[in-house]
Amino acid sequence: MQDSSQGISQRPQNRVLMTRPAPDSLSVRIGGQWRMGDVSPGREGELGPVLSAIEGGGVRRITLKAETLEQWDSSLLVFLVKLAGAARDSGITVKRDLPNGLARLVDLAFAVPATVDDKPKIEKEGLAASVGARVLALGPAISVFLVFIGEFSQSCHRLLLGRAHTRSQDFFSAVYECGVAALPIISLTSMLFGLILAFVGSVQLTQFGAQVYVAGLVSIGMLRIMGAIMVGVVMSGRVGAAYAALTGAMQANEEVDALRAAGIYPVDFLVLPRVLAMTAMAPLLTLYADIMGVIGGFLVAVTLMGLNPYEYLNATVQMTPFRHVLLGLVYGTVFGVIVALSGCFHGMNSGRSAQAVGLATTTAVVHSIVGIIVATAVITCIASALNI
């Protein structure tokens, strides 16, 4: 009679052989197959004797060997991590003779220490230490920004030579996002600001019977600087944040690294079309915002102050030199470059997590607004010195 057990593969049991070559040393030899699918009732018991020997005291060195190890998976890694962790807690030196892949996984398991408390630890620093740390961090931050500006300059040079890795469809898509899609919010904010500017001016000018000068107040204020500032602030929150979030998400998903691996310059592909689109659309949006602001002032002057529409339009043309329009376009163009570069810079240099992308987006908006204010002060001083 043929034995029915023949032809049935016997499942090899996991083997842990523990010996004491010396009173203060322990040798653990691992062999057999370690697979999650193999249900071994003695698997938890295999670690027990080793832990008992460690906790019993007297052991100063442990030698791990895997000479007869066959197939293994994460179950063996869990066993080794628990063993190594218990040895580390007891101050025992562990000498390993394991396969390279398994040894690297064990090292990786202990690369970052486990945290018992999930609450972040906040270290209190003094005012001097906090200010000093911020000042010392300025140097590396400025260096990273200068590197980004250098890469963008090289990208512009490649574009002039016709070698840039830039797609026209990306440029036109960015033009639509910066231009046409932004018209509703620019219309609303600019008209309301012109309306407010005219209303505030009328409070004082009405006392002197000079209501007609509201036209010059609104037109010069909007055309010279306020229209450009409104465009810059609105676009920093709308477009600058979108640029930072998009490029930051691609950085987190390693899509930027994939572009570099494919031989494509990320600055050419992601930054250049968006900066060019914003630079082209910013002066047009500024001009549109100026018109909407003048319309807002026109509504206040005609409806609340009782001015004749023709009189208001005539005063606007006579009191507003054309140089104010040109200066406003310069403001708007500079603001557009600042918003686009700030959004792309923080997105390209963000971390690889959702929290890092959110922080990059917030920082991009803040730095854009600060840059707009600083640029406004600089250009205003230059224009005043040149009597523009």
Rosetta blueprint (number, residue, H / E / L):
1 M L
2 Q L
3 D L
4 S L
5 S L
6 Q L
7 G L
8 I L
9 S L
10 Q L
11 R L
12 P L
13 Q L
14 N L
15 R E
16 V E
17 L E
18 M E
19 T E
20 R E
21 P E
22 A E
23 P L
24 D L
25 S E
26 L E
27 S E
28 V E
29 R E
30 I E
31 G E
32 G E
33 Q E
34 W E
35 R L
36 M L
37 G L
38 D L
39 V L
40 S L
41 P L
42 G L
43 R H
44 E H
45 G H
46 E H
47 L H
48 G H
49 P H
50 V H
51 L H
52 S H
53 A H
54 I H
55 E H
56 G L
57 G L
58 G L
59 V L
60 R L
61 R E
62 I E
63 T E
64 L E
65 K E
66 A E
67 E E
68 T E
69 L E
70 E E
71 Q E
72 W E
73 D L
74 S H
75 S H
76 L H
77 L H
78 V H
79 F H
80 L H
81 V H
82 K H
83 L H
84 A H
85 G H
86 A H
87 A H
88 R H
89 D H
90 S L
91 G L
92 I L
93 T E
94 V E
95 K E
96 R E
97 D E
98 L L
99 P L
100 N H
101 G H
102 L H
103 A H
104 R H
105 L H
106 V H
107 D H
108 L H
109 A H
110 F L
111 A L
112 V L
113 P L
114 A L
115 T L
116 V L
117 D L
118 D L
119 K L
120 P L
121 K L
122 I L
123 E L
124 K L
125 E L
126 G L
127 L H
128 A H
129 A H
130 S H
131 V H
132 G H
133 A H
134 R H
135 V H
136 L H
137 A H
138 L H
139 G H
140 P H
141 A H
142 I H
143 S H
144 V H
145 F H
146 L H
147 V H
148 F H
149 I H
150 G H
151 E H
152 F H
153 S H
154 Q H
155 S H
156 C H
157 H H
158 R H
159 L H
160 L H
161 L L
162 G L
163 R L
164 A L
165 H L
166 T L
167 R L
168 S H
169 Q H
170 D H
171 F H
172 F H
173 S H
174 A H
175 V H
176 Y H
177 E H
178 C H
179 G L
180 V H
181 A H
182 A H
183 L H
184 P H
185 I H
186 I H
187 S H
188 L H
189 T H
190 S H
191 M H
192 L H
193 F H
194 G H
195 L H
196 I H
197 L H
198 A H
199 F H
200 V H
201 G H
202 S H
203 V H
204 Q H
205 L H
206 T H
207 Q H
208 F H
209 G L
210 A L
211 Q H
212 V H
213 Y H
214 V H
215 A H
216 G H
217 L H
218 V H
219 S H
220 I H
221 G H
222 M H
223 L H
224 R H
225 I H
226 M H
227 G H
228 A H
229 I H
230 M H
231 V H
232 G H
233 V H
234 V H
235 M H
236 S H
237 G H
238 R H
239 V H
240 G H
241 A H
242 A H
243 Y H
244 A H
245 A H
246 L H
247 T H
248 G H
249 A H
250 M H
251 Q H
252 A H
253 N L
254 E L
255 E H
256 V H
257 D H
258 A H
259 L H
260 R H
261 A H
262 A L
263 G L
264 I L
265 Y L
266 P H
267 V H
268 D H
269 F H
270 L H
271 V H
272 L H
273 P H
274 R H
275 V H
276 L H
277 A H
278 M H
279 T H
280 A H
281 M H
282 A H
283 P H
284 L H
285 L H
286 T H
287 L H
288 Y H
289 A H
290 D H
291 I H
292 M H
293 G H
294 V H
295 I H
296 G H
297 G H
298 F H
299 L H
300 V H
301 A H
302 V H
303 T H
304 L L
305 M L
306 G L
307 L L
308 N L
309 P H
310 Y H
311 E H
312 Y H
313 L H
314 N H
315 A H
316 T H
317 V H
318 Q H
319 M H
320 T L
321 P L
322 F H
323 R H
324 H H
325 V H
326 L H
327 L H
328 G H
329 L H
330 V H
331 Y H
332 G H
333 T H
334 V H
335 F H
336 G H
337 V H
338 I H
339 V H
340 A H
341 L H
342 S H
343 G H
344 C H
345 F H
346 H H
347 G H
348 M H
349 N L
350 S L
351 G L
352 R L
353 S L
354 A H
355 Q H
356 A H
357 V H
358 G H
359 L H
360 A H
361 T H
362 T H
363 T H
364 A H
365 V H
366 V H
367 H H
368 S H
369 I H
370 V H
371 G H
372 I H
373 I H
374 V H
375 A H
376 T H
377 A H
378 V H
379 I H
380 T H
381 C H
382 I H
383 A H
384 S H
385 A H
386 L L
387 N L
388 I L
